Each structure stands twice: as C-alpha cells, then as structure tokens.
C-alpha cells in the first residue's frame, strides 16, 4: 500500500511602502557575527533567486529575497537527508546550526525592536487539526523564528483560508488580504508556513507633490507613455556602471540606515543587459563608482501588487526534492511530508511622502542663470530595476523591476 504524503504550503506575504532599517544605530555588530553571516548568506541566495525571477517573469515585479529566505530557513531546520542538504546549500546556511539559528533570531529581533517606525516581521505555522508537529521543531520555530503554531480545520477550506488570510491582513496593515483561496487547501494539507514583512518609512528628502507632473516614460524604443513623475533637487550618491551600461542613484530613507537604489540603463532598451549581468551589481561597492552631489532627479510614482508561485524557480536553483515524494521533513513530523506550493505576494508603493525635511521651490527648479552651478539631471524615464538595501550589511531586502509605472 502506498503511503499517503501530507502536503504543506510555504507562503510569504510581503508589503513595502517605504522601507526602514532592521538595525538600531547604537548596535554594533562585527563582520563575523551570526547576524552578519546570515545577512551575507541571504544576499548570496537573493541574487540567484532574483536572476531566475527576472528571466521567468515579465513586466513589473516586487519581491523580497529576505522573506523567501526566512520561510525556507524555517523549513530547512525541519528537513533531513538530501532534502535538508539541498535547502541548506541553496540558502548557503552555515554548517553549524547554532550560528544560523542565532543569526536568524538576531535578525528578527532587530527588526521588531525598532519602535519609531511602522515595522513588523512575523512568522506563523498553521497546523491541521489532529496533526502532530514534533516538539523539538515547535521549540526551534518559536525560539528562533518567533513563530507560534495555530490549528485550522482543513476539512473546511473556506474557514481555514479565512483564518490564514486574516492573520496576513493583521500583519501587513491590511495590505495583503487574500494570500490563499479555499482551492489551495484540502484534507491532505497538514501545514502552512507563513512569513509576513511590513515596512513603512519615510524618504530622507521628501518630494513635493505640487511639482509632480505627467512626463514621458519610454516603455520601449517604440512606445512612450505619460506618467506621474516626481521631481526633486537634492544631494544624492550617483554614478555610472560602465560594465552594465547603466547609471545608479541612491535614495536614502530617513535615518540613513536603508536606501532605495535605482539602476537605470543608459539606453532605452538596455535593461536586459543589466538583468543578464545582475551578479556584477554589488551594492557594497557602488560608492566607489559614484559621488555625492546635488542633482535634479525625476522618478516615476508607481504601485505594484503581484503574486508569484515559486515552485519551478526554487527547483531550478537547487531545491527540487522537497516537492517530491522523496522529501524528508522528518524533523517536522513523523508523517511523511512534501511541499505542495510556495507563494509570495508582494506590494510596494512609491510616492512623494517622506520626512519632514523642507522641499522648497529653490530645490526643484533648474537654475536659469549662465553663472549658476551646473546640476546633473537624472531622469528615470525608461524601464529600470530598484532595490531596497540596508546600509550596514548591504542586504537586499526588496528587489523589483518597473517596466511600466502605470500598470
């Protein structure tokens, strides 16, 4: 008789309006600390993840390599044998569990310790009624990932989905409300692992909305759309990336602990070259290629919401076995388990809101005098990549592509 395998979901909900940091300024962490090790590992995984995602998905994208990393790490510590090896190797987790677990615990604690902004990272395990999770795994997920277990009745998919979606909404300021549908759940569903990240911060230098106006944006070499374009004159780090035939600009958030980097090709149809060589984009070294100076900046407003099923992508980056009957999650439960679906739902909105710094008209108008000092103009008027990166470890927390700001 063939043993029936209990599938489980790994779900990720991500919301980012304006990102803020996950470290307090007074907390100094050495480069070989567990937190630093996990940040570096997350970055390595995130680049591979992103490159695959950009190859497979067209159009606008919002994703969080950090969110994917955290929820897969939760699964990794319950995986054994080749399944565990594949997940750990792909995530580049340290061989010593104590280092990895301490790093994740420090990361999550640091995120939730920030009190001056709207910031939350949360994990949750929903367990089918009468399904027993190993006590050791429950302890690890609770102590390291701050994740509690809650039972749901999978025989009532509508109610189960409503319970899970309610938790998502509560942990993303009601931005993510419908991560799962009743069709995603049935009697064979045993576990749903969820990570939710909610960030909201402010620009260091805010854009004045009265200067936002419709300007041309080149969707491609043949198509131009008028889009709401924000404008500001301020001090920014910017420079040329000659190997990518592109330029970058760093937009810091209030506190200078996190920034949004925008990578815009020099040619209208030059985004493909950047995406093909994404491994050459090292945010820890961008300051070597640029300089801080006052520039006139034009950036389109945009809002994205997308849901991405990650099964195929994660199989291609090295985690194939966890989706098969050969999966070994015996650290989670004695019942054989395999992953049935991995989802990420993300939301990002970029607009003028920012810090209380004054944006006077003098900062927004190009000098007309022949004797005035020249200010470089940076126009983000073609498809571009963006990344939200913490200033201390240069970890890629959010990444995305804008093909059409109006969609």
C-alpha positions as CSV (number, residue, x, y, z in Angstrom):
1,X,0.0,0.0,0.0
2,X,1.4,3.4,-1.0
3,X,1.9,5.8,1.9
4,X,-0.2,9.0,1.6
5,X,2.0,12.0,1.9
6,X,0.8,15.1,3.6
7,X,1.5,18.2,1.6
8,X,2.2,21.6,3.1
9,X,2.3,25.2,1.9
10,X,5.1,27.7,2.3
11,X,3.6,31.1,1.9
12,X,5.2,34.5,2.0
13,X,3.4,37.8,2.3
14,X,5.4,41.0,1.7
15,X,4.4,44.6,2.0
16,X,6.7,47.5,1.4
17,X,5.7,51.1,1.1
18,X,8.7,52.9,2.4
19,X,11.3,50.6,3.9
20,X,13.2,51.3,7.1
21,X,16.1,49.6,8.7
22,X,16.3,46.4,10.7
23,X,19.2,47.5,13.0
24,X,19.4,50.1,15.7
25,X,22.2,52.6,15.1
26,X,23.7,52.0,18.5
27,X,24.0,48.3,17.9
28,X,27.4,47.5,16.5
29,X,27.8,44.0,15.1
30,X,31.1,42.5,14.0
31,X,31.5,41.2,10.5
32,X,31.8,37.6,11.7
33,X,28.7,37.7,13.9
34,X,25.9,35.3,13.3
35,X,23.7,38.2,12.1
36,X,26.3,39.2,9.6
37,X,26.8,35.6,8.4
38,X,23.1,35.2,7.8
39,X,22.9,38.6,6.1
40,X,25.7,37.6,3.7
41,X,24.1,34.2,3.1
42,X,20.7,35.8,2.4
43,X,22.4,38.2,-0.2
44,X,24.0,35.3,-2.0
45,X,20.8,33.4,-2.3
46,X,18.9,36.6,-3.1
47,X,21.0,37.3,-6.2
48,X,20.5,33.8,-7.6
49,X,16.8,34.0,-6.8
50,X,16.4,37.3,-8.4
51,X,18.2,36.4,-11.6
52,X,15.9,33.4,-12.1
53,X,12.8,35.5,-11.4
54,X,13.8,38.2,-13.9
55,X,14.3,35.5,-16.5
56,X,10.9,33.9,-15.9
57,X,8.6,36.8,-15.2
58,X,8.0,39.8,-17.4
59,X,6.6,43.2,-16.5
60,X,6.6,44.9,-13.1
61,X,7.9,42.9,-10.1
62,X,8.1,43.3,-6.4
63,X,9.7,40.5,-4.4
64,X,11.6,40.0,-1.2
65,X,14.5,37.6,-1.1
66,X,14.7,38.1,2.6
67,X,11.1,36.9,3.1
68,X,11.8,33.8,0.9
69,X,15.0,33.2,2.8
70,X,13.4,33.3,6.2
71,X,10.5,31.0,5.5
72,X,12.7,28.5,3.7
73,X,15.1,28.5,6.6
74,X,12.1,27.6,8.8
75,X,11.6,24.6,6.6
76,X,15.3,23.8,6.4
77,X,15.6,23.3,10.2
78,X,12.9,20.6,9.9
79,X,14.4,18.9,6.8
80,X,16.7,15.9,6.9
81,X,18.8,14.0,4.4
82,X,19.2,15.2,0.9
83,X,16.2,17.4,1.2
84,X,17.9,19.3,4.1
85,X,21.1,19.4,2.2
86,X,19.5,20.9,-0.9
87,X,17.7,23.7,1.0
88,X,20.8,24.5,3.2
89,X,23.1,24.6,0.3
90,X,20.9,26.8,-1.8
91,X,20.4,29.2,1.1
92,X,24.1,29.0,1.9
93,X,23.4,28.3,5.5
94,X,26.3,27.9,7.9
95,X,27.2,24.3,8.8
96,X,26.8,25.0,12.5
97,X,23.1,25.2,13.3
98,X,23.9,27.4,16.3
99,X,25.3,30.1,14.1
100,X,22.5,30.1,11.7
101,X,19.8,30.0,14.3
102,X,21.4,32.7,16.3
103,X,21.7,34.8,13.2
104,X,18.0,34.5,12.2
105,X,16.9,35.2,15.8
106,X,19.1,38.3,15.9
107,X,17.7,39.5,12.6
108,X,14.1,39.1,13.5
109,X,14.6,40.6,17.0
110,X,16.4,43.6,15.5
111,X,13.6,44.2,13.0
112,X,10.9,44.1,15.7
113,X,12.9,46.1,18.2
114,X,12.6,49.3,16.1
115,X,9.9,51.4,17.8
116,X,9.9,54.7,15.9
117,X,8.5,53.4,12.6
118,X,5.9,51.0,11.4
119,X,7.8,47.8,11.1
120,X,7.0,44.2,11.6
121,X,8.3,40.8,10.6
122,X,6.2,37.9,11.6
123,X,6.2,34.1,11.1
124,X,3.3,31.7,11.7
125,X,2.7,27.9,11.3
126,X,-0.9,26.8,10.7
127,X,-1.4,23.2,11.6
128,X,-4.2,20.9,10.5
129,X,-6.3,19.6,13.4
130,X,-5.1,16.2,14.8
131,X,-1.7,16.6,13.1
132,X,1.2,16.4,15.5
133,X,4.3,18.5,15.0
134,X,7.5,17.3,16.7
135,X,8.1,19.2,19.9
136,X,11.7,20.0,19.0
137,X,10.6,21.6,15.8
138,X,7.9,23.6,17.6
139,X,10.6,24.9,20.0
140,X,13.0,25.9,17.2
141,X,10.4,27.8,15.3
142,X,9.2,29.5,18.4
143,X,12.5,30.4,19.9
144,X,14.4,31.2,16.7
145,X,11.7,32.5,14.3
146,X,9.2,33.8,16.9
147,X,6.6,31.6,15.2
148,X,3.6,30.2,17.1
149,X,1.5,27.2,15.9
150,X,-2.2,27.6,15.4
151,X,-4.6,24.8,14.4
152,X,-7.0,25.2,11.5
153,X,-9.8,22.9,10.2
154,X,-8.7,21.9,6.7
155,X,-11.9,20.0,6.2
156,X,-13.5,23.4,5.9
157,X,-11.2,25.1,3.3
158,X,-13.2,28.3,3.3
159,X,-12.8,28.8,7.1
160,X,-9.2,27.7,7.1
161,X,-8.3,30.2,4.3
162,X,-10.2,32.9,6.0
163,X,-8.2,32.3,9.3
164,X,-4.9,32.4,7.5
165,X,-5.8,35.4,5.4
166,X,-6.9,37.3,8.5
167,X,-3.5,36.7,10.1
168,X,-1.8,38.0,6.9
169,X,-4.0,41.1,6.9
170,X,-3.3,41.8,10.6
171,X,0.4,41.6,10.0
172,X,0.6,43.7,6.8
173,X,-1.6,46.6,7.8
174,X,-4.4,45.1,5.7
175,X,-2.4,45.3,2.5
176,X,-2.3,41.6,1.9
177,X,-5.8,40.2,2.5
178,X,-6.2,37.2,0.1
179,X,-3.0,35.2,0.0
180,X,-4.8,31.9,-0.2
181,X,-8.1,30.8,-1.6
182,X,-10.2,27.8,-0.4
183,X,-9.0,25.9,-3.5
184,X,-5.4,26.0,-2.1
185,X,-6.5,23.9,0.9
186,X,-7.8,20.3,1.2
187,X,-7.9,17.4,3.7
188,X,-4.3,16.5,2.8
189,X,-2.9,19.9,3.7
190,X,-1.0,19.4,7.0
191,X,1.0,22.6,7.5
192,X,1.1,26.2,6.2
193,X,4.3,28.1,6.9
194,X,4.0,31.9,6.5
195,X,6.3,34.8,6.7
196,X,5.0,38.4,6.6
197,X,7.0,41.5,6.3
198,X,5.6,45.0,6.7
199,X,7.7,48.1,6.4
200,X,6.8,51.7,6.3
201,X,9.3,54.5,6.4
202,X,10.0,58.0,5.1
203,X,12.3,59.5,2.5
204,X,15.2,61.4,3.9
205,X,14.4,64.2,1.4
206,X,10.7,64.3,0.6
207,X,9.3,65.1,-2.9
208,X,6.9,68.0,-3.0
209,X,3.7,66.7,-4.7
210,X,2.9,70.1,-6.3
211,X,5.9,69.5,-8.6
212,X,4.8,66.1,-9.7
213,X,3.6,66.2,-13.3
214,X,3.0,63.9,-16.3
215,X,6.1,63.4,-18.3
216,X,7.2,60.9,-21.0
217,X,8.3,57.4,-20.0
218,X,9.8,55.1,-22.6
219,X,8.1,51.7,-22.2
220,X,10.4,50.5,-25.0
221,X,12.0,52.1,-28.1
222,X,8.6,52.3,-29.8
223,X,6.2,53.1,-27.0
224,X,6.0,56.2,-24.8
225,X,3.5,56.9,-22.0
226,X,2.8,60.0,-19.9
227,X,3.4,59.0,-16.3
228,X,3.3,60.9,-13.0
229,X,6.9,61.9,-12.5
230,X,8.2,63.2,-9.1
231,X,10.9,65.8,-9.1
232,X,13.4,67.0,-6.5
233,X,16.8,68.7,-6.3
234,X,18.9,67.4,-3.5
235,X,22.2,65.6,-2.6
236,X,22.3,62.0,-3.9
237,X,25.0,59.4,-4.4
238,X,25.0,58.6,-8.1
239,X,27.4,57.3,-10.8
240,X,28.0,55.2,-13.9
241,X,28.2,51.4,-14.0
242,X,30.1,51.0,-17.3
243,X,30.1,47.2,-17.3
244,X,26.3,47.4,-17.2
245,X,26.0,50.4,-19.5
246,X,23.8,52.0,-16.8
247,X,23.8,54.6,-14.0
248,X,22.6,54.3,-10.5
249,X,21.2,56.7,-7.9
250,X,20.8,56.1,-4.1
251,X,17.7,57.5,-2.4
252,X,18.2,57.2,1.3
253,X,15.3,56.9,3.8
254,X,15.1,58.9,7.0
255,X,17.9,57.8,9.3
256,X,20.3,56.8,6.5
257,X,20.1,53.2,7.5
258,X,18.2,51.9,4.5
259,X,18.2,53.2,0.9
260,X,16.4,52.5,-2.4
261,X,18.9,52.1,-5.3
262,X,17.6,52.7,-8.8
263,X,19.5,51.2,-11.7
264,X,18.6,52.7,-15.0
265,X,20.1,51.8,-18.3
266,X,21.7,54.4,-20.5
267,X,19.9,53.0,-23.5
268,X,16.1,52.8,-23.6
269,X,16.2,49.1,-24.4
270,X,19.2,48.4,-22.1
271,X,17.5,46.7,-19.2
272,X,18.2,43.2,-20.5
273,X,21.9,43.7,-20.3
274,X,21.6,44.7,-16.6
275,X,19.5,41.7,-15.8
276,X,21.8,39.3,-17.6
277,X,24.7,40.6,-15.5
278,X,23.0,41.1,-12.2
279,X,25.8,39.2,-10.4
280,X,28.1,42.2,-11.2
281,X,25.8,44.5,-9.2
282,X,27.5,44.8,-5.8
283,X,25.7,47.3,-3.6
284,X,28.6,47.3,-1.1
285,X,30.9,48.8,-3.7
286,X,28.6,51.3,-5.5
287,X,30.0,54.2,-3.6
288,X,33.3,53.5,-5.3
289,X,31.7,54.3,-8.7
290,X,29.8,57.4,-7.7
291,X,29.9,60.7,-5.9
292,X,27.6,62.7,-3.7
293,X,26.4,65.9,-5.2
294,X,23.3,67.9,-5.8
295,X,21.3,66.6,-8.7
296,X,17.9,67.2,-10.3
297,X,16.1,63.9,-10.0
298,X,13.0,62.7,-11.9
299,X,11.4,59.4,-10.6
300,X,8.1,58.0,-11.6
301,X,5.4,57.2,-9.0
302,X,4.4,53.5,-9.0
303,X,2.4,50.9,-7.2
304,X,2.8,47.2,-7.7
305,X,1.0,44.2,-6.3
306,X,1.8,40.7,-7.5
307,X,1.6,37.1,-6.5
308,X,4.4,34.8,-7.6
309,X,4.3,31.0,-7.4
310,X,7.8,29.9,-6.7
311,X,7.8,26.1,-7.2
312,X,9.5,26.0,-10.6
313,X,12.0,28.7,-9.7
314,X,13.1,27.1,-6.5
315,X,13.5,23.7,-8.2
316,X,15.8,25.4,-10.7
317,X,18.0,27.0,-8.1
318,X,18.6,23.7,-6.3
319,X,15.6,22.7,-4.1
320,X,13.8,20.1,-6.2
321,X,13.5,17.2,-3.8
322,X,11.2,19.0,-1.3
323,X,8.4,19.0,-3.9
324,X,8.6,15.2,-4.5
325,X,7.5,12.1,-2.6
326,X,11.2,11.6,-1.7
327,X,11.1,14.7,0.5
328,X,12.4,14.3,4.1
329,X,10.9,16.6,6.6
330,X,11.1,14.1,9.5
331,X,12.4,16.9,11.7
332,X,8.9,18.5,11.5
333,X,6.7,15.4,11.9
334,X,6.8,11.6,11.8
335,X,4.2,11.7,8.9
336,X,5.9,12.0,5.5
337,X,5.6,15.5,4.1
338,X,6.3,17.3,0.9
339,X,5.9,20.9,-0.2
340,X,2.9,21.4,-2.4
341,X,3.2,25.1,-3.2
342,X,5.3,28.1,-2.3
343,X,3.8,31.6,-2.9
344,X,4.9,35.1,-2.4
345,X,2.6,38.0,-2.6
346,X,4.1,41.5,-2.5
347,X,3.0,45.1,-2.6
348,X,5.0,48.3,-2.9
349,X,4.0,51.9,-3.4
350,X,6.5,54.7,-4.1
351,X,5.2,58.3,-3.9
352,X,6.1,61.7,-2.6
353,X,5.6,61.0,1.1
354,X,8.8,61.3,3.1
355,X,10.5,63.0,6.0
356,X,9.7,66.4,7.4
357,X,12.6,68.0,5.6
358,X,11.5,71.1,3.7
359,X,11.4,70.8,-0.1
360,X,11.3,74.5,-1.1
361,X,10.8,75.6,-4.6
362,X,14.5,76.6,-4.8
363,X,15.4,72.9,-4.6
364,X,13.1,72.0,-7.5
365,X,13.9,74.4,-10.2
366,X,16.8,74.3,-12.6
367,X,19.0,77.4,-12.4
368,X,18.5,79.6,-15.4
369,X,21.5,81.9,-14.9
370,X,24.5,81.3,-17.1
371,X,26.6,81.9,-13.9
372,X,24.7,79.2,-11.9
373,X,26.4,76.0,-10.9
374,X,25.5,73.1,-13.2
375,X,23.5,70.3,-11.6
376,X,23.4,66.9,-13.2
377,X,20.0,65.7,-14.2
378,X,18.9,62.1,-13.6
379,X,15.8,61.1,-15.5
380,X,14.4,57.7,-14.6
381,X,12.3,57.6,-17.8
382,X,12.7,54.0,-19.0
383,X,12.4,50.5,-17.6
384,X,14.6,50.1,-14.5
385,X,15.5,47.9,-11.6
386,X,15.2,49.0,-8.0
387,X,16.5,47.5,-4.8
388,X,15.9,48.4,-1.1
389,X,19.1,47.7,0.8
390,X,20.1,48.1,4.4
391,X,23.1,50.3,4.8
392,X,25.1,48.2,7.3
393,X,25.2,44.8,5.6
394,X,24.0,45.8,2.1
395,X,21.4,43.0,2.3
396,X,18.9,43.1,-0.5
397,X,15.6,43.2,1.4
398,X,13.3,44.0,-1.6
399,X,14.0,43.9,-5.3
400,X,12.0,44.6,-8.4
401,X,11.6,45.8,-11.9
402,X,9.5,48.6,-13.3
403,X,8.6,48.1,-17.0
404,X,5.5,50.3,-17.0
405,X,4.8,52.6,-13.9
406,X,1.1,53.0,-14.9
407,X,0.3,49.3,-14.6
